[in-house]
Amino acid sequence: MLTTLRDLLRYNAGFRIGAILVGLVATMAGLSFVSPYSPIDTFVVAPDMPPSPAHPFGTTSRGQDVFWHLTFAIRNTLAFGIIVALLSRVLSLMIGLVAGYKGGWVDRVLMSINDTFIVIPLFPILVLFYFVMRDRMSWTALALIMALLGWAYDARLIRSLAMSLKTREFTHTAVFSGMSTREIVVREHLPYVMPIVFSTTMNNMNWSIGLEVTLSVLGFTDINSPTIGGMIYWANQHTAMVAGVWWWIAFPVILIIMLFIGLFLLAVSMNEHIDPRSRLQRMGAGGGA
Amino acid sequence: MTGAAALAIDAGQAAPAKAVLRVEGLKAYYRTRHFGVNREVRAVDGVTFEVRANEIYGLAGESSAGKSTLIKTIAAAMRPPLEVVGGSVGFSFLTGGTSIHQATSAQLLAIRWRNLSYIMQGSMSVLNPVRRVRRSFEDFAARHMGGRGAAFEAGVVGHLARVRLDASVLDAYPHELSGGMRQRVAIALATICRPDFVIADEPTTALDVVVQKDVLGMIRDIQREMGSSLLLVTHDLGVHAYMTDRLAIMYGGMLVEEARTADLFLAPQHPYTRHLIASLPRIGDDAPRVGLAGSPPNLAAPPPGCRFHPRCPLAGDRCRRETPAMTVHAPDHRVACFAVGGGGGTA
């Protein structure tokens, strides 16, 4: 694991850039813990101040320091992405592995549910949830809903892997030796699909953060807890662009673009690393086989 | 003495105590149903034989003869659409049941690996590529050896020494081992519980002849040391000549001849066996080999009567109508052919 990371950092420029970008964003989120201001307080500093040494990213029309407010926003957005990615990974792993391994009617039932989730138009559903739940639509509720909606593509991917693993000799041997379905899926197949899951996790974070930002910008979420989308929402509410308070929108947008590009580069370079063909080449070059 | 055992099978009497495996009239078909069209492939169609204690029993036949289907059925490792249609598979260590196919899953769990072990086809891939060899031993064998621990570890290392492997392979991933080493790990894995009966399906097909001889020698040494029985399946008659005590030839889902290996090579009776033996290259004999016209029967629509008759130079009218049964030709030598005086009275 550590040698893999080292190799990726040393030989893959994409991974290096991605790691730096995500690292910067994560540092920003970490800074929120030492923020001098509370995220919910308004008018703690002079409003509408352009970037200056005292307020590096300027201040908002609501009297918040953009830099420190951004640390809270990116922390919440990042945490949201991670929670959604982890929850939906658990779902897609369980459903994909079981459907692929068991086959038959189990597979058919699970995959028809899966395909239903794939064809559901997500955005209208999420807006609908907001209108139904209104004030009860909290940050956690949204994360749960997104996780429940976001597992289907990857479950199909994992299922196809499990189907191929099912026909391998080591699976036959495992069955013959008396291992139960749970043991085979967890001990024999799970390690095999994990690298791919890591890669899809990044993509899934991008997807969920993107949707969350979209919903927040339009005001379809809990607008009181600071997120990147929430900041842009408030900036629009105060017509920041017209008023010339460009820093209120520009910095959140730059930060979220850094996060997107960073996660995307990580996913792509990891994908390259776990691609079986390039993997075999490296094994041959390594002189192991 | 051995002839009496063969007669006992034909008469359908109780098994002699020393038979470890008794297969009787076994029929296993692949049955599929697609859009209302039923298809039935009779891959194993009425096979009867027994394997005695401490012997290596060979099963030979060309591709599509039903060898792999037969051993899957014997190990009760069938997956749909393969179904057992008739007959029984009895093991001496299987208590309380006549056939392995009637055994409960708890019974199967108890005998598998412990008593009955299986070196699968393509056995080099029985090791999970993303797990260390040690994990494969723990996953597959520990449950049958009273769990993992120092004693288990010592047992594994001791057993690996039998196949001349160092304990360090336990910490290797399969791709770090050579083909021969992987093969030896697979053999160690299948024999670690000292099973009474080992099924080996083409165990050395992927290896070059030098490593092959080495690995086969190791299998034989382990088998002799443990006194277990081995059912060895391969199309390679050279391997059979080197390894087996008795040899059965399979054609079109049925046995056509069974004898002590030396007898079968020296005095083959069935026309198919004769052609098979005659086709083998011999050192110093450079006469061109004559092949048989035609190809093995389509087992979805096998020819009536003897399945070999369309290709058989000795085929008569009776061969087209009736299926010959395996009858005793000489002590320990059974053959299913009317033309050589076997085949039984009626089919």
Interface residues (C-beta under 8 A of the other chain):
Chain A: R168 E169 F170 H172 T173 A174 V175 F176 S177 G178 M179 E183 R187 E188 P191 Y192 M283 G288 A289
Chain B: A75 A77 L108 L109 R112 W113 Y118 M120 Q121 G122 S123 S125 V126 L127 N128 P129 V130 R131 R135 S136 D139 F140 A141 R143 H144 H175 E176 L189
